[in-house]
Amino acid sequence: WSSSGGGDTKSPSSSASPSAAAQTAGQSTAAAEDTGPADVDAKVQREVLDRCEALHASLMPLNEKLRGPLSKHSDRGTSLPFVFLVGNHSSGKSSFINYVMGRKVQTAGVAPTDDCFTVIAPGPTDVDQDGPALVGDPDMGFAPLRQFGPTLIHHTQLKVRNGINNKSFMLVDSPGMIDSPVSAGGMSSGGDGALMDRGYDFQGVVRWMADRADVVMLFFDPDKPGTTGETLSILLHSLSGMDHKLLIVLNKADQFKKIHDFARAYGSLCWNLSKVIPRKDLPRIFTMCLPKEAQTGAETSPESNQPIGTALADLHQTRDDVIAEVMKAPKRRIDNVITHLNDSVHLLLMHAQIVEDVRKKHSKMVWDTRIQEGGSLTVGVGLTALGIYTGLPMEFTGGVIAATILGVGGMHWFNASKLKEYEEQLTTPEELSASFQRTHAREVSDADEFSAAVWQRIREGLKIGLRSVGLSDTPKVESKDIYELNRILEEELPSLRRLASPSRFGSRK
């Protein structure tokens, strides 16, 4: 992999002798790779990825036609798998990256040290690229970030590094989260001010990154165990639905002097997480610490002097567990791509079914009004012809013609206003919910939570799309389109899962 394009600058070379932390990190990452799940054959992996890409690309014409829920370029992934790190400022994200890499790449510190999204990729030489060069690269896969505006682009950067431990995936660091004076009172309500207080839609960018990441890590630290409103808002609005690849990390746990302090911080974090995670069971919180030499501003006192020093072995083991999950990113890429395809098909299928149901109801109303107008016109023309044929006075014939024109014209005006009201009614949340219940009656009767969750995700965009296009101009959904989507769900996806899954008892492979 090589980088090219504008904005290239050679970075300083790394130190000649690796630190003890780098050596430890290298051993941990090597162990993580050795103990990971069995690799999928490279040819099978390429076949699965190519088929997923082709199938996802086949969805985009219908999605564009119906103004569907799939974002533009959602069928294109990044050039390499990647791990996305997000969390409070000074929570140890940069130190963790340096530890995993085995060399210093990011600047770490107690105060906020970076306001950029930083993509760190392996390469033959050390090269830095600015945001416009990264987003403009046709192969990296970050071009869709243009949708978030120039401010984000200029707060994005690429660092290519040689001699790092991860050779087959990227790490993406994010700006540390901190409440602005406007939102310091608590979680963001999602207003324009809260969204744009960085100059771009931070929540939207985090959502975009997390959607495409293979592992997502959310960092907390003892000083701010979940009390930063922006962090909780991100967890609620940007990381929802990411449970299968989200790791919640309470870092720097070796800073506690007393077990009582640890208990209070851990309880505070759980309490704050319970506000935004609508489940009785909280996800696992990885409580860990980095070696002293890998931490910025760490105390140099011996670990044995700390009252909780005997528990450091558990923290180190958890750190190794976290690193093992990070090193699985390339192996998780296949499962994540298939899951993304499955998710996209379900979203588009439900969108198409409800659009067609609403369009049919509107079309029926349109034809009813046309039949009324056509019938009135036919009667008027018939009476006029009868008058002329039987030789009735011209006054009668002229009156019939005038009455027909006025009657049909008035009926057309009345029906047009009635159709407009009916169209607005059909696109109300209540009517769209009724349409969902009609098209998914079986799932509703079975209390299918998955279908309900998909409906929650598409309904707002569906309403906006139908109102912006207008039901009169909404294209018809062909039966072959619905058939193809169902075929992908029933045939293609199971086939891809079997190709990607390890051999097991009961497998049909």
N, C-alpha and C positions, 0 to 999 in steps of 0.2 A: 504494500500500500504506500503510495506516495502522494504528497500534497502539492498542488500547484495553484496558480491564480494570484490575483493582486493581494497586497497586504502582507506578503511574506517577510518575516524578519528572523534571522538566526538568533536563537536564544543561547545564553551562556551554557557552557558545558557543565555537566554535573561533577560532583566531587569525585576524586579518584578512588578513595577507599570507602566502601559502604559501611554504614553504621551498624551497630549491633541490632538496632530495630529493623533495619532493612534485611539483615540476615535472617532474623526471626520471622519477619513477614514472608520472605521467600520460602522458608521451610513450611510455614503454615499454608501458603497458597499451593505449594507443591503437594503437601499432604491432602489438601482439599481436592485437588484434581485427581489424585490417586484413589481417593475413597469415594468419588462421586459415582452416580449411576452409570451403567454401561452405555457407551457411546452408540448412537445410531450410526449405521454404516453411512459413509460419506455420500455414496451414490444415492442411497435411499433418502438421505437428508436433502440433497439437491432436488430430487424428484418431488418430494413433499413441498418444498418451498416454491418450486416452479409451478406446481399445480395450484397451490394456494394463491399465488400471484395472478395466474391466469383466471381462476374462478372469481377472485375479487375484482379483477379488471372487467369481467363480464357483467358485474352488477352495476357498474358506474353509468352506462347509458340509461338504464331504467331509473336509477337514482336521480340522474340529471333531468330526465323527462318528467318525473313526478315531484321534483324538488324534495327529494327524500332526505332521510336523517343522516346519511353518510357524508362526512366532510370531504371537501375536495382533496384529492391526492391521498385519501385514506388507504388506497390500495398499494401505496408505495412505502416500503419500509426503509430503515437506515441501512447503510452499507455494512455495518457490523452490529451484533447484539450490544446492548449497553445497560449499565446500572445507573439509576437516577437517584441522586442524594438531595434531600430537602430537609430543612429543619431550622430551629432557632439559630441566631448568630451565636458564635462561641460555643456551639454544641459539639465541636470536634469533627465536623465533616472534612475539613481540609487536612487535619492530622490523620484521619482515617484513610483518606485517599493516599497521602504520602506513605503511610504504613503499608497499604496494599500494594502500591506501586514499587516499593522497595527503594525509593529515592524521593528527594524533595521536588515536588511539582507545584503544589499550591502553597501560598503564604498563609500561615496559621497565626492566630492571635486572639486575645480576649475580646478586643473591640472588633466591630465589623471590618473585614479586610478586603472584601471583594463585592462588587455590585453587578457582576456579570454572570450569565449562564456560560459555564466553561466546559467545552467538550474536550476530553483527554483521550487521545487515540494512540495506539502503538504505530511506530514507523521506523524507517532505517536511520533517520537523522532527527535532531531536535529542531523543530520549526514551529513558529507561532503564526497564526492567521487571525485577522480581525473578523468582525461579524459579517460585513458585506461579502468577504471572500468565502466564508463558511457557508452562508445562505446561498450564495451564487454557485457553489460547487454542484454540478449536476449529478454527482455520484454519491455524495455523503448522505443525502436523504433529509436534509434540514431546510430545503427550499420552501416548504409550506409555512415556515415561521414568518414569511413576508406578510401574512395576513394580520399579524399583530402590530405592524407599523414600524417606521424607521427607528423609533426610540429603542425598541427591543433589539433590532438588528445591531445597533451600535452598542448594545450592552450584552453582546454575545461574542465568544471567542473560541478559537480552536488551538489546542496545544498538542502537537505531535511529539512523542518522546520515544527515544531509543533506550534500551536497557532497562525496561520495566517488567514487572512480573506478569502482567496480563498481556498476552500476545494475541488473543482472539476476541477481545471485546473492548468496548469503550466505557469510560466513566463520565458522567455529566454532573458537574457540581452546580449548585444554584445559589443565588444571593441569600444570605442569612435573613430569616424573617424577624422583623421587629415592628412593634406597633408605632404607627405615626401618631402625632398629637391628635389628629382628627378621630382616629379609631382606637385610641388607647383605652377607651372605656369598656371595651369588650370585643366580642366577635363582630366581624364585618357583616353588615346586613345585605351586602351585595349591591349597594347603590353605586352610581357612576363615580362619585368621589372616592369611595373605598377601592373600586376597581382600578382607578387610574392614578392613585397617589404615587405610583412609581413612574408614571408617564406611559404605561402600557398595561394591558390586562394581565396582571401577574397570575391570578387564579386560572385564567384561560391557558396561559403558557404552561403552567404546572400540569394542568389536565392534559394538554397536548403531549408533553414529555412523558407523563406517566402512562398514557394510553399505549405508547410505542415502546416503553422500556420493558426489559425482561425481568428486572428486579427493581423495586422501589424501596428506598430506605428513608424512614422518617426519624430524625435525630432529636432527642431532648437532652438536657443536661441538668445537673442538680440545682443550679441557680434559677432555672425557669422550667420547672417540670410541668409543662402543658399550660402555663398561665398566659402565654402570649396569644392574644386574640387572633392574630393573623394565622398562626400555626393551626389553631383549632378550626378556623374558617376554611383553611386549605384542606384539612382532613375531611371536613364536612362536604365541601363543594367540589373539590378537585380530585380527591383520592377515593371517593365513594365508588364501590364496585371493584376495587383493586385488591381486595383481601387476599386473593390467591397468590399475589406476588409482592405484598407489602410487608416489610419488616419494620417494627417499631423498636427503636433502640434508645435505652436510657444510658447515655455514655458518661464517662468520667466518674464512675461509681466509686473509684478508689479515693476520691476526695473527701468522702465522709469520714469524720473523726470518731463518730459514735453511731452505734447501730440504731439509736433512737432517731438520729438525723436521717439516716437512710429510710427508715420506716415512714417518717413524715413525708419525705420527698416522693417515695414510691406511691404512697397513699394519695398524695396530691395529684400525681400524674394520672392514676387510675380514676380519681374523681372527675378530673377535667375531661378525660377521654370518654367517660360515661355520658357526658353531656352531648357528645356528637356521634357516638356509636350506638345506634338504636337496638342494642342486644343486651341480654342479661349477662352473657359470657363475653368478657373482653378478650381480645387477641393476646397472644404471648408477647410480653415485653422483654426484649433481650437486654439484660443488665450486664454491662461490660466496661472494660477500661483498656486503654492502650499501655504498652510499656512506658516507663517514666521517660526514657530517652526519646520516645516518639511524640511526647506531649510538649506543647508550647507553654512555658510559664509554670511547669510542674515543679513541685517541691522536690528537693534532692534528699530528703530524709529517708532512712531505710524503711522499707515496707513493714518490717517487724515492729517499728515504733507505733504503727497505727493500730488502734484497738480492733479494727475489723480486718487486720492483716491476714488472719487465718482464713478469711473468706475469699482472698484474692485468687486462689486457685480456681474457684468456681467462676469468677469474673473472666479469667483467662480462658477457661474452657468455653464459656459463652462467646467470647471474642472469636475463638477458633470456629465455633458453629456459624457465626455470622459470616466470617470469611469464606467458609465452605459454601454458604448460600450464594455469596457474591460470585464465586468461581464457577458456579453452575449456570451462569447467565447464558453462555453459548448453547448449552444443552437444553435450556428452557426455551430457546428461541422457537424451536419447532412447535412445541405445545402452545406457546403464546400466539404464534401465527395462525394455527388451526382454530384456537379459541376466538381470535379476532375475526376470522372468517365466519365462524358459527354465529357470533354476536351480530355481525353485519347483516347476514342473511335473515336472521330473525327480526331485526329492526326493519329492514326493507320490506319483508313479507307482510308484517303487520301494517306498515304504512300503506302498502299497495292495496291490501284488502279493505282497509277503512276508506281510503280515497275512492275506490271503486264503489263501495256501498253508498257513500255520500253522493257521488256523481250520479249514480242510478236514481236515487231519490229525487235529485234536482232535475234530471233528465225526464223522469216521469211527469213531474209538475210542468215542465216546459211543453211536453207533448199534449198534456191535458188542456193547457191554455191554447195551444195551436189548433187542437180539434174543436174547441169552442169557437174560436175565431173563424176557422174554416167552415164550420157548420153554419154560422151566422151569415158568412159571405155566400155560401151555397144557396141558402134560403132566399137571400136578397136577389141573387142572380136568377134564381128560378122564377121568383115572382115577377121580375122585370121581363124575362123571356115570355112568361105566360101572358102578361099584359100586352106585349107587342104582338104575340101570336093571335090572341083573341080580339085584338083591336080595341082594347080599353082606352079610355081617354088618356092623353099624354100627361095630364096632371097627375093621374094615378101612377103611371109609370115613373114620371119624374120624382114623385114623392117617395116611391119605393127605393129608387136609386139613392136619393139624398138620405133616407133613413138608414139604408144599408151602409153607406159611407160613414155617416155619423156613428151608427151603432158599432160597426167593426172597429172604427178608430178609437172610440171611447173604451171599448172592451180591451183593445190592445194596450192603451195607456194604463187602464186599471190593472190588467194582468202583469204589465211590466213592473209597476210599483209593488204588486203583490209578490212577484218573483224575487225582486230585490230584498224584500222583507224576509221571504222564505229562505233565500240564500244566506242572509245574516243569521237567521235562526239555526240553519243546518251547521254553521261553523261555530256555534257557541259551545263552551265546554260541556254543557249538559247533553246537547245533541250528539256531540262527538263521542261522549261516554256511552250514550245509547247505541251508537253505531258499533263501538267496540263490543258491547254486550251482544249485539245481533251477530256480528261476524265471528265472535269467539264464545258462543253460547256454551259449548262443551267445556271449555276451560273455565269459564265463570262458574258453571254449576259444580265443577270439580274443585273450586277454590284454588286454581293453579296460580301459585305465587309468582312463578317465573313469567307467565304471560302478563300478570298485573304489573310486574316490575318493568317489562318491556314497554307496556302502554304508558307508564309514568314517564319514561324517558322520551317518547316520541310525541306526546300529545300537544305540547306547546309549539314545537316546530311544525307539526301538522296543521294546527290552527292558523299559524302565521302564513304557511305556504299556500293553503287553500284560499285565504283571504287576499293574499297578494296577487295570485293568478286569476281568481274568480272561477266559480264552478262552471260557468258557461265555456271557459277556455281550458278547463282541466281535461287532459287527454284521457282516453279510455285505457284501462288496464286490460291487456289481452290475456285470455285464458292461458296462452302458451307461456306468458311471463310468470304467472302464478305456478304453473306446472314446473317450470325450470327451477324456480326457487325451492319448491318442495323436493325436487329431484336432488338438488345439492344437499339439502338437509338429510334426506333419507338414504342416499347412495354415496355421494362424493365424500361427505364428512366422515361417516363411519369407515370408509375405505382409507382415508387419510389417517384417522386415529389408529387403525390397525397397523398401517405402515410404520407409524412413529412410535408405537408402544413397544415395550420390551416383551419378549416371549414369556408366556406364563401358562399355567394350567387353565384350561377352558378357552384358550385363545384359538381363533379360527385361522391363524396364520400358518 
